[in-house]
Amino acid sequence: LRSEIAEIARSLNAKVGVAVMHLEKKDTVSYQGAQHLVMQSVFKFPLAMAVLHEVDRGKLSLEQKIHITQKDMLPNTWSPMAVKYPQGNADVTLRDLLMYTVSLSDNNTCDMLFRLLGGPKSIDRYVHSLGVKNIAIAATEDEMHQAWDVQYTNWCEPTAMLEILNIFFQQKALSKSSTEELWKWMVESPTGLKRIKALLPANTIVAHKTGTGGTNDKGINGAINDAGIITLPNGQHVALVVFITDAADGDEKTEAAIARIGKAVYDHYSVSR
């Protein structure tokens, strides 16, 4: 499997890191999994975990209403909520903010959650408190939009994101109800259909979070990522993280490579071993 992943990775003009874990058997595979690679919106997954941790502590409630203003709804960023409430001036539940952030990858609601918890540093501290060290959450979505280089301050080793997925799946960080909510949002996400899920059998359950950068004037995309948990035919699970940084081959070829890696992992672990 590692050789197959390496062959796919080497077909790209990019920095590629892949980490895999069978979550029941703890079998692992890594290809360049210890690189510091750009996360982009994959960081919305640990952000959601940090918010749900505060819900579990009783400090926040999924039903509490949060007022959004026009200032919160920046127009020049990916934001389904800004389409719904372009002028702001609405009260939405924390549950809806989380759903928009995780499932729809909304950048405005993401930054509202950052503000709610005290900024990126507080999320960084939370993730490190789980025992995951090789990750840095330093900048908001708005800050990343200000300059190309800022995205590189939000980095993660693929093996570290794999650790977070395993902690989440084993319910070591969140309550059962919070785990189930986050799982649902990740499964129902319509993003990244050409990535991990693309070549898997129809109706395969994949709980995942994508991350996508922009393309600069040299044709380089800062990040094209997918990280999630695939449910296998026997009901067991495999976590897969594919981070592709500084992708120079265009989005279509890069996404196709993620899909091929997803298929290779699925096929490998679907065979009885």
Residue pairs with C-beta under 8 A, 6 or more apart in sequence:
1 20
1 29
1 264
1 265
1 268
2 29
2 30
2 31
4 264
4 268
5 18
5 20
5 29
5 31
5 261
5 264
5 265
6 31
8 257
8 260
8 261
8 264
9 16
9 18
9 31
9 32
9 257
9 261
11 257
12 244
12 247
12 249
12 253
12 254
12 257
13 247
13 248
13 249
14 244
14 245
14 246
14 247
14 248
14 249
14 254
15 32
15 35
15 37
15 244
15 245
15 246
16 31
16 32
16 242
16 243
16 244
16 245
16 257
17 31
17 32
17 33
17 34
17 35
17 37
17 157
17 158
17 241
17 242
17 243
17 244
17 245
18 29
18 30
18 31
18 32
18 33
18 158
18 240
18 241
18 242
18 243
18 261
19 28
19 29
19 30
19 31
19 33
19 157
19 158
19 159
19 161
19 162
19 239
19 240
19 241
20 28
20 29
20 30
20 162
20 238
20 239
20 240
20 241
20 265
21 27
21 28
21 29
21 162
21 165
21 166
21 238
21 239
22 28
22 236
22 237
22 238
22 269
23 166
23 169
23 170
23 229
23 236
23 237
23 238
23 239
24 236
24 237
25 236
28 162
29 265
30 158
30 159
32 158
33 157
33 158
33 159
33 162
33 241
34 134
34 157
34 158
34 159
35 157
35 158
35 243
35 245
36 134
36 155
36 156
36 157
37 155
37 156
37 157
37 158
37 223
37 225
37 243
37 244
37 245
38 151
38 152
38 154
38 155
38 211
38 213
38 222
38 223
38 225
38 243
38 245
38 246
39 135
39 137
39 154
39 155
39 156
39 161
39 211
39 223
39 225
39 243
40 144
40 151
40 154
40 211
40 212
40 213
40 222
40 223
40 225
41 105
41 107
41 110
41 141
41 209
41 210
41 211
41 212
41 225
42 156
42 161
42 209
42 210
42 211
42 225
42 226
42 227
42 243
43 123
43 137
43 154
43 156
43 211
44 101
44 102
44 105
44 110
44 209
45 102
45 164
45 168
45 182
45 186
45 209
45 227
46 123
46 126
46 127
46 135
46 137
46 164
47 101
47 110
47 113
47 114
47 117
47 123
47 137
48 98
48 101
48 102
48 113
48 182
48 185
49 126
49 127
49 164
49 168
49 173
49 174
49 182
50 117
50 122
50 123
50 126
50 127
51 60
51 94
51 98
51 113
51 116
51 117
52 98
52 174
52 175
52 178
52 181
52 182
53 126
53 173
53 174
53 178
54 60
54 117
55 61
55 62
55 94
55 178
56 174
56 175
56 178
60 94
60 116
61 94
62 93
62 94
62 95
62 98
62 181
63 93
63 94
63 95
64 93
64 94
65 91
65 92
65 93
66 91
66 92
66 93
66 94
66 97
66 112
66 116
67 90
67 91
68 81
68 85
68 88
68 89
68 90
68 91
68 92
68 112
69 88
69 89
70 86
70 87
70 88
70 89
71 88
72 88
72 108
72 111
72 112
73 79
73 81
73 82
73 85
73 86
73 87
73 88
73 108
74 82
74 107
74 108
74 142
75 82
75 86
76 145
77 107
77 108
77 141
77 142
77 145
78 105
78 106
78 107
79 106
79 107
79 108
79 109
80 100
80 104
80 106
81 92
81 100
81 106
81 108
81 109
82 106
82 108
94 116
95 181
97 109
97 112
97 113
98 109
98 113
98 181
98 182
98 185
99 185
100 106
100 109
101 109
101 110
101 113
102 182
102 185
102 186
102 189
102 209
103 185
103 186
103 188
103 189
103 190
103 191
104 189
104 190
104 191
105 189
105 191
105 209
105 210
107 141
107 142
107 145
108 141
110 140
110 141
111 140
111 141
111 142
114 120
114 123
114 140
117 123
119 140
120 137
120 138
120 139
120 140
120 154
121 137
121 138
123 137
124 135
124 136
124 137
124 138
127 135
127 137
127 164
128 135
130 163
130 164
130 167
130 172
130 173
131 163
131 167
132 160
132 163
132 164
132 167
133 160
134 156
134 157
134 159
134 160
135 155
135 156
135 157
135 160
135 161
135 164
136 153
136 154
136 155
136 156
137 154
138 153
138 154
139 150
139 151
139 153
139 154
143 150
144 150
144 151
144 154
148 216
148 222
151 213
151 222
151 223
152 222
156 243
158 227
158 241
158 242
158 243
159 241
161 227
161 241
161 243
162 239
162 241
165 227
165 228
165 229
165 239
165 241
166 239
167 173
168 174
168 179
168 182
169 229
169 237
169 239
171 179
174 182
183 207
186 207
186 208
186 209
186 228
186 229
187 205
187 206
187 207
189 208
189 209
189 210
191 210
192 208
192 210
192 226
192 255
194 252
194 255
194 256
194 258
194 259
195 208
195 210
195 224
195 226
195 242
195 255
195 258
195 259
195 262
196 206
196 208
196 226
196 228
196 230
196 240
196 242
196 258
196 259
196 261
196 262
197 204
197 206
197 208
197 259
197 262
198 255
198 256
198 258
198 259
198 262
199 259
199 260
199 262
199 263
200 206
200 230
200 262
200 263
200 266
204 230
204 231
204 266
205 230
205 231
206 228
206 229
206 230
206 231
207 228
207 229
208 226
208 227
208 228
208 229
209 226
209 227
209 228
210 225
210 226
210 227
211 223
211 224
211 225
211 226
211 227
211 243
212 221
212 223
212 224
212 225
213 221
213 222
213 223
213 224
214 221
214 222
215 221
215 251
216 222
219 248
219 250
220 246
220 247
220 248
221 246
221 247
221 248
221 251
221 254
222 245
222 246
223 243
223 244
223 245
223 247
224 244
224 247
224 251
224 254
224 255
224 258
225 242
225 243
225 244
226 240
226 241
226 242
226 258
226 262
227 239
227 240
227 241
227 242
227 243
228 239
228 240
229 237
229 238
229 239
229 240
230 237
230 238
230 239
230 240
230 262
230 265
230 266
231 237
232 238
232 266
232 269
232 270
233 270
234 270
236 269
238 265
238 266
238 269
240 261
240 262
240 265
242 258
242 261
242 262
244 254
244 257
244 258
247 254
